[in-house]
Amino acid sequence: MREGIIKHSRDYPADKYPKLAEYFLGRRPPLEAQIIDLVDEVAYLTADLDDGVESKILEVGELCEHLTIFRELYEFVHRRHPGVEQKYLFHEALQWMQHRLTDDVINNVTRQIEELGIETLEQIREYPYRIAIFSPEIEAMRLEEKRYLYEALYTCGPLDVERKHGVIVIKSLFNYWVKNPSQLPSNYYGDLETEGVPRTVADYIAGMTDSYILDQYGALVTKL
């Protein structure tokens, strides 16, 4: 499990990360860990489109214009449900998109295992590349979508403003609690001695939801 957490999204050269030597560096992680990386990608590819349209930063028409996989599935859903409102067609298309990506993971990983004759964990570890990958067709569509999302969503103006505000909020609260650790919740006092103040404060902030951290910032803003 610990190896999967460390290596599910990337491999680490043994000579550059000696502190991670216990995690079989230079060898591939177990198949479960490799698949987790693909599952994460499936979730992001669909959820980020949903968030982008919900926030009105992205539009369904633009998605059809720029994204092959979404266009194909949106047109498929539209043919099946003519006359239905666009928002319902959009969400239905996203569900079909998730199904298509998931099916591709299952089918392509199975095909890889059969074609390579993989039967043991040792063979997975010793194979020079990860065997849990999307098919070439879906991988091309994935890259197309990632490029589009970076240009149209992740780095767009409105989100950049929110990102900069988030940095201010986190830095301000972190600096305040590092200087005033007694203001932390009492259940964190024990960690102050064992983990140190900065680590304890970082852990406290990392466990906050967006709404909670903004509430904390609002309550303490006059003291920051």
C-alpha positions as CSV (number, residue, x, y, z in Angstrom):
1,M,0.0,0.0,0.0
2,R,2.8,2.4,0.9
3,E,4.6,1.7,-2.3
4,G,1.4,2.3,-4.3
5,I,1.0,5.7,-2.6
6,I,4.5,6.7,-3.5
7,K,4.7,5.3,-7.0
8,H,1.2,5.1,-8.4
9,S,1.7,8.2,-10.6
10,R,5.4,8.1,-11.4
11,D,8.6,6.1,-11.1
12,Y,11.7,7.3,-9.1
13,P,15.3,6.7,-10.2
14,A,17.1,4.9,-7.3
15,D,20.2,7.1,-7.5
16,K,18.2,10.3,-7.1
17,Y,15.9,9.3,-4.3
18,P,17.9,7.2,-1.8
19,K,15.4,8.0,1.0
20,L,12.8,6.0,-1.0
21,A,15.0,2.9,-1.5
22,E,12.6,0.7,0.5
23,Y,9.9,1.1,-2.3
24,F,11.7,-1.0,-4.9
25,L,12.9,2.0,-7.0
26,G,13.9,1.2,-10.5
27,R,11.2,-1.4,-10.7
28,R,7.5,-1.1,-11.7
29,P,4.8,-0.8,-9.0
30,P,2.2,-3.6,-8.6
31,L,-0.6,-3.6,-11.2
32,E,-3.1,-2.2,-8.7
33,A,-1.0,0.9,-8.2
34,Q,-0.6,1.4,-11.9
35,I,-4.3,1.1,-12.5
36,I,-5.0,3.7,-9.7
37,D,-3.2,6.3,-11.8
38,L,-5.5,5.6,-14.8
39,V,-8.6,5.7,-12.5
40,D,-7.5,9.1,-11.2
41,E,-7.2,10.3,-14.8
42,V,-10.6,9.0,-15.7
43,A,-12.1,10.9,-12.8
44,Y,-10.3,14.2,-13.6
45,L,-11.1,14.0,-17.4
46,T,-14.8,13.9,-16.7
47,A,-15.1,15.9,-13.4
48,D,-13.1,18.8,-14.7
49,L,-15.3,19.2,-17.8
50,D,-18.3,19.2,-15.4
51,D,-16.7,21.8,-13.2
52,G,-15.7,23.9,-16.1
53,V,-19.3,24.0,-17.6
54,E,-20.9,24.4,-14.2
55,S,-18.7,27.5,-13.5
56,K,-19.6,28.8,-17.0
57,I,-15.9,29.0,-17.9
58,L,-16.4,26.3,-20.5
59,E,-19.3,25.8,-23.0
60,V,-20.7,22.6,-24.4
61,G,-20.4,23.8,-27.9
62,E,-16.7,24.6,-27.4
63,L,-16.1,21.1,-25.9
64,C,-17.7,19.5,-29.0
65,E,-15.5,21.7,-31.2
66,H,-12.2,20.9,-29.5
67,L,-12.6,17.4,-27.9
68,T,-13.0,14.4,-30.1
69,I,-14.1,12.0,-27.4
70,F,-16.7,14.4,-26.0
71,R,-18.0,15.3,-29.4
72,E,-18.5,11.7,-30.4
73,L,-20.4,10.9,-27.2
74,Y,-22.4,14.1,-27.1
75,E,-23.6,13.5,-30.7
76,F,-24.4,9.9,-29.8
77,V,-26.5,11.0,-26.8
78,H,-28.2,13.7,-28.8
79,R,-29.3,11.1,-31.4
80,R,-30.7,8.9,-28.7
81,H,-32.6,11.8,-27.0
82,P,-33.6,14.4,-29.5
83,G,-35.2,17.5,-28.1
84,V,-33.8,17.0,-24.6
85,E,-32.3,20.1,-22.9
86,Q,-28.6,20.6,-23.4
87,K,-27.7,20.3,-19.7
88,Y,-29.2,16.8,-19.5
89,L,-27.4,15.7,-22.7
90,F,-24.2,17.1,-21.3
91,H,-24.4,15.1,-18.1
92,E,-25.4,12.0,-20.0
93,A,-22.5,12.4,-22.4
94,L,-20.1,12.7,-19.4
95,Q,-21.4,9.4,-18.0
96,W,-20.9,7.7,-21.4
97,M,-17.4,9.2,-21.5
98,Q,-16.6,7.8,-18.1
99,H,-17.9,4.4,-19.2
100,R,-15.8,4.5,-22.4
101,L,-12.6,5.5,-20.5
102,T,-13.2,2.8,-17.9
103,D,-13.9,0.1,-20.4
104,D,-10.7,1.1,-22.2
105,V,-8.7,0.7,-19.0
106,I,-10.1,-2.8,-18.4
107,N,-9.8,-4.0,-22.0
108,N,-6.4,-2.6,-22.7
109,V,-4.8,-3.7,-19.4
110,T,-6.2,-7.2,-20.0
111,R,-4.9,-7.2,-23.5
112,Q,-1.5,-6.1,-22.4
113,I,-1.3,-8.9,-19.8
114,E,-2.3,-11.5,-22.3
115,E,0.0,-10.3,-25.1
116,L,3.0,-10.0,-22.8
117,G,2.3,-13.3,-21.0
118,I,2.3,-11.6,-17.6
119,E,1.5,-14.1,-14.9
120,T,3.3,-12.9,-11.8
121,L,4.0,-9.8,-9.8
122,E,7.7,-10.3,-10.5
123,Q,7.1,-10.0,-14.2
124,I,5.2,-6.8,-13.7
125,R,8.0,-5.3,-11.6
126,E,10.7,-6.3,-14.1
127,Y,8.9,-5.1,-17.2
128,P,10.7,-2.0,-18.6
129,Y,7.5,0.0,-18.9
130,R,4.1,0.2,-17.1
131,I,1.6,-2.2,-18.6
132,A,-1.4,-0.3,-17.3
133,I,-2.0,2.2,-20.1
134,F,-4.8,3.5,-22.2
135,S,-5.1,2.2,-25.8
136,P,-3.4,4.4,-28.4
137,E,-6.7,5.8,-29.6
138,I,-7.9,6.8,-26.1
139,E,-4.4,8.1,-25.2
140,A,-4.5,10.5,-28.1
141,M,-7.9,11.7,-27.0
142,R,-6.7,12.1,-23.4
143,L,-3.8,14.2,-24.5
144,E,-6.0,16.3,-26.7
145,E,-8.3,17.0,-23.7
146,K,-5.5,17.7,-21.3
147,R,-4.0,20.3,-23.6
148,Y,-7.4,21.9,-24.0
149,L,-8.1,22.0,-20.3
150,Y,-4.7,23.6,-19.5
151,E,-5.4,26.3,-22.0
152,A,-9.1,26.9,-21.5
153,L,-9.6,26.1,-17.8
154,Y,-6.6,25.5,-15.6
155,T,-4.7,28.6,-16.6
156,C,-7.7,30.9,-17.4
157,G,-8.0,34.4,-15.9
158,P,-10.8,33.7,-13.4
159,L,-9.1,30.7,-11.9
160,D,-5.8,32.5,-11.8
161,V,-7.4,35.2,-9.6
162,E,-8.8,32.5,-7.3
163,R,-5.5,30.7,-7.2
164,K,-3.6,33.8,-6.1
165,H,-6.2,34.5,-3.4
166,G,-5.9,30.9,-2.2
167,V,-2.1,31.4,-1.9
168,I,-2.7,34.5,0.2
169,V,-5.1,32.8,2.5
170,I,-2.9,29.7,3.1
171,K,0.3,31.7,3.6
172,S,-1.4,34.1,6.0
173,L,-3.0,31.4,8.1
174,F,0.2,29.3,8.1
175,N,2.3,32.3,9.3
176,Y,-0.2,33.2,11.9
177,W,-0.4,29.8,13.5
178,V,3.3,29.2,13.4
179,K,3.7,32.4,15.4
180,N,0.7,31.6,17.6
181,P,0.6,27.8,18.0
182,S,-1.5,28.2,21.2
183,Q,-4.4,29.3,18.9
184,L,-4.5,25.9,17.3
185,P,-7.3,23.5,18.4
186,S,-6.3,21.7,21.6
187,N,-6.2,18.3,19.9
188,Y,-3.2,19.4,18.0
189,Y,-1.1,20.3,21.0
190,G,0.4,16.9,21.3
191,D,1.6,17.0,17.8
192,L,3.4,20.3,18.4
193,E,6.0,18.5,20.5
194,T,6.4,15.4,18.4
195,E,6.1,16.9,14.9
196,G,7.1,20.5,15.4
197,V,5.1,23.6,14.9
198,P,5.4,24.1,11.1
199,R,4.5,20.4,10.3
200,T,1.5,20.5,12.7
201,V,0.2,23.7,11.2
202,A,0.6,22.4,7.7
203,D,-1.3,19.2,8.6
204,Y,-4.1,21.3,10.2
205,I,-4.5,23.4,7.1
206,A,-4.2,20.4,4.8
207,G,-7.3,18.9,6.5
208,M,-9.5,21.9,5.9
209,T,-12.3,22.1,3.3
210,D,-12.4,25.2,1.1
211,S,-15.3,26.7,3.0
212,Y,-13.7,26.1,6.4
213,I,-10.4,27.7,5.6
214,L,-12.2,30.8,4.2
215,D,-14.2,31.0,7.4
216,Q,-11.0,30.8,9.4
217,Y,-9.4,33.5,7.3
218,G,-12.4,35.7,7.7
219,A,-12.4,35.3,11.5
220,L,-8.7,36.0,11.8
221,V,-8.1,38.5,9.0
222,T,-7.8,41.4,11.4
223,K,-5.0,39.6,13.3
224,L,-3.0,38.5,10.3
